[in-house]
Amino acid sequence: MQAGGLSELLLTLPAMEGLRAAYPAAEMALLTTSANRELLAPRTGPWTSLVTLPPAVTAASRRRRVSSADAPPVAQAGADTRRTLQSLSDTRFDIGIQLTVDSRSADDFLLHLGARVSAGTSAHGAEGFDRAIEFVPLQHTTLRALEIVSLVGAQPAALAAALPILREDRDRARHLIRPLSDGGRPLLALHPGGSDPRHRWPTGWFGEIAARAATSGWRVVVLGSEQDGRLARDLIGQAVNHGADCRRILDLTGRTDLSDLIGIADAADVLVGNDSGPLHIAEAVGTPSVGIFWVGGSITSAPLSRRRHRVHIGWTTSCPICGKDATQALWTGDSCDHEPSFVTAVPVAPVWDDVEELVAETRQEVAPQHPDAFVGDDTGAFDLRDLDDY
C-alpha cells in the first residue's frame, strides 16, 4: 500500500522491487492513489495489479498523525470505502505491507484487509502490525521502505526508482518542446514549484539559471502545474531582466500530465528543481538533476547518488519571520503559519556550476573505443587483459 503522492511513490519503488525479487512468483497488488495508478498503469513494474484506493484514505494519508482528527477511515467509512475494503478483504492476502509515510488512516485501512502477516511502522501510538519498525522522522524514505520490506524477507534490489519510458512519452514531449529550435543545443528543464512554499527556491534564482542557459544558446523549458503559472511568469521575467531572449524559454506550466513530464525529463540534459515530483521523475528516468532541498528534505528524500544528481541544501532551521524552530515539526507536525522560503540562502553560482558540469559530462559519454573492453567470458568474469587495450 502506497497512499502518498508522486514523490513518495517513486521513493518507495525500490522496496517493491525488493519484494518482487524475494517473491518472484507472487501476485502483487499495489494499492495507491488514482493519480499514481494513472502513471503506472501503462508501464511494467513489480506489481501484477493496481488498485485505486478510496479518496477518503488517500486524502487522510497526507495528514500527519498528530491528532484524533485524523480518524481511522474504517471507523466512519463511507460506502465507497466499505466496498473497496470488502472487495480487497475477499482476496485474502498473505502479506500486507504499509509503505505510506506516517498515516494512521492508511495503517488502519491496511490492517482491516485481514492479511495473514502485516508489516509497517509503529508511530504515535499506532498498533496492530505483526512486524514493525519504529517510525523515526529523520530517515530517508527509500531506506525506511527497504527496512520495512526486510521484515518479510526482502533484500534491496535497487536504491533508486526506474520508470519505463514509453514511445508515447517521447512523442508527446517532442510535440510540446517543438517551439524551441533545436540545433543540437542542450535542453534545461526547470521546476520552480512544490507543494510547500517554504521549500521553494526563489523564482529570481531560477530566473538567473534560465538566463545563463539561454544566453549560452541552450533551450529552457519551465515545468509545473497550472497553479505554478505565476511562478513561471516571474521566472521568465527575471531571466529577461538578466538579458535572456525569451524565445529560448518555453513555459509549459499547466500544459503537461505525468506522461508529458516523463517524456520531457527524458529529453532534458539536466533538470533543476525543488524537492518535488518532477525532480524524482528525472532520477527515475536517468536524467541528471540538480535539486534544491531544505535540510530536513535532504535527509528524507534527496537522491542517494551524486554521480548524476547534485544536492544543494538550505540550512535555515527557524522561521525567518517568527523564529520558531521548524525542525520540531518533523516530530510533532506543529509549525507556524508563515511560509517564507527556507532555501533562499542557496546561491546561484554553485547550482549553475553543477548544471554546466553535468551537461558536459553527459554529452561526452561515449562507448569504449575498444569494442571488446570489459567483455567477460562465459562465466561472467572479466578478462583483465582487455584493460591494456582499453
C-alpha positions, 0 to 999 in steps of 0.5 A, a space after each residue: 500500500 502506497 497512499 502518498 503522492 508522486 514523490 513518495 511513490 517513486 521513493 518507495 519503488 525500490 522496496 517493491 522491487 525488493 519484494 518482487 525479487 524475494 517473491 518472484 512468483 507472487 501476485 502483487 497488488 499495489 494499492 495507491 492513489 488514482 493519480 499514481 495508478 494513472 502513471 503506472 498503469 501503462 508501464 511494467 513494474 513489480 506489481 501484477 495489479 493496481 488498485 485505486 484506493 478510496 479518496 477518503 484514505 488517500 486524502 487522510 494519508 497526507 495528514 500527519 498523525 498528530 491528532 484524533 482528527 485524523 480518524 481511522 477511515 474504517 471507523 466512519 467509512 463511507 460506502 465507497 470505502 466499505 466496498 473497496 475494503 470488502 472487495 480487497 478483504 475477499 482476496 485474502 492476502 498473505 502479506 500486507 505491507 504499509 509503505 505510506 509515510 506516517 498515516 494512521 488512516 492508511 495503517 488502519 485501512 491496511 490492517 482491516 484487509 485481514 492479511 495473514 502477516 502485516 508489516 509497517 511502522 509503529 508511530 504515535 501510538 499506532 498498533 496492530 502490525 505483526 512486524 514493525 519498525 519504529 517510525 523515526 522522522 529523520 530517515 530517508 524514505 527509500 531506506 525506511 521502505 527497504 527496512 520495512 520490506 526486510 521484515 518479510 524477507 526482502 533484500 534491496 534490489 535497487 536504491 533508486 526508482 526506474 520508470 519505463 519510458 514509453 514511445 508515447 512519452 517521447 512523442 508527446 514531449 517532442 510535440 510540446 518542446 517543438 517551439 524551441 529550435 533545436 540545433 543540437 543545443 542542450 535542453 534545461 528543464 526547470 521546476 520552480 514549484 512544490 507543494 510547500 512554499 517554504 521549500 521553494 527556491 526563489 523564482 529570481 534564482 531560477 530566473 538567473 539559471 534560465 538566463 545563463 542557459 539561454 544566453 549560452 544558446 541552450 533551450 529552457 523549458 519551465 515545468 509545473 502545474 497550472 497553479 505554478 503559472 505565476 511562478 513561471 511568469 516571474 521566472 521568465 521575467 527575471 531571466 529577461 531582466 538578466 538579458 535572456 531572449 525569451 524565445 529560448 524559454 518555453 513555459 509549459 506550466 499547466 500544459 503537461 500530465 505525468 506522461 508529458 513530464 516523463 517524456 520531457 525529463 527524458 529529453 532534458 540534459 539536466 533538470 533543476 528543481 525543488 524537492 518535488 515530483 518532477 525532480 524524482 521523475 528525472 532520477 527515475 528516468 536517468 536524467 541528471 538533476 540538480 535539486 534544491 532541498 531544505 535540510 530536513 528534505 535532504 535527509 528524507 528524500 534527496 537522491 542517494 547518488 551524486 554521480 548524476 544528481 547534485 544536492 544543494 541544501 538550505 540550512 535555515 532551521 527557524 522561521 525567518 519571520 517568527 523564529 520558531 524552530 521548524 525542525 520540531 515539526 518533523 516530530 510533532 507536525 506543529 509549525 507556524 503559519 508563515 511560509 517564507 522560503 527556507 532555501 533562499 540562502 542557496 546561491 546561484 553560482 554553485 547550482 549553475 556550476 553543477 548544471 554546466 558540469 553535468 551537461 558536459 559530462 553527459 554529452 561526452 559519454 561515449 562507448 569504449 573505443 575498444 569494442 571488446 573492453 570489459 567483455 567477460 567470458 562465459 562465466 561472467 568474469 572479466 578478462 583483465 587483459 582487455 584493460 591494456 587495450 582499453 
